[in-house]
Amino acid sequence: MTKRCAWCGDDPLYIEYHDYEWGTPVHNDIKLFEMLILEGAQAGLSWITILRKRNNYRKAFDNFDPLKIANYNSKKINKLLSNKGIIRNKLKIEAAIHNAQAFIKVKEEFGSFDNYIWQFTNYKPIINQWKSIREIPSKTTVSDIMSKELRKRGFKFVGSTICYSFMQAVGMINDHTIDCFRYKALLPK
């Protein structure tokens, strides 16, 4: 029997996300942007709620194209607010627009968002060695610094806990428990 992190339970969608995405290093700017937006949308909700709506988000938010999202106007915001397939929270929708604008500026300055965001972990994953999910923190000094820096650059819904979840999701941190089959699979070769 395959041993997985306890948090993913037996929901097939969660298992697939755990087995193929969570903790796998991401260096694609659009995927990094998508995860930043989805982590912000998750604030106050469970991740499975967002995961179930992810395809709706991709359709509603132009496949997370930051150039398109940065130019959303009030008509588009109202259309999103009436879309039952996503979280209809005006602050979160407006944050996605602000984040797209900030993302573009960061990309112009650093050549890619990947170059910018991975600097917080010295361009390599932080490898933790948790025996239990109870040991895993909800934020760290690194996520505090990332949050502060992102906010300075105009990003919204990027508190330290959201930043930590983002880092876990995009593989900047390997927080799979050591008994999980993905832990060893994601160790640097």
Secondary structure, DSSP 4 states (H G I P E B T S, - for coil): -----GGGTT-HHHHHHHHHTTT-----HHHHHHHHHHHHHHTTS-HHHHHHHHHHHHHHTGGG-HHHHTT--HHHHHHHHT-TTS---HHHHHHHHHHHHHHHHHHHHHSSHHHHHGGGGTTS-EE---SSGGG--S--HHHHHHHHHHHHTT--S--HHHHHHHHHHTTSEE-S-TTSHHHHHTS--
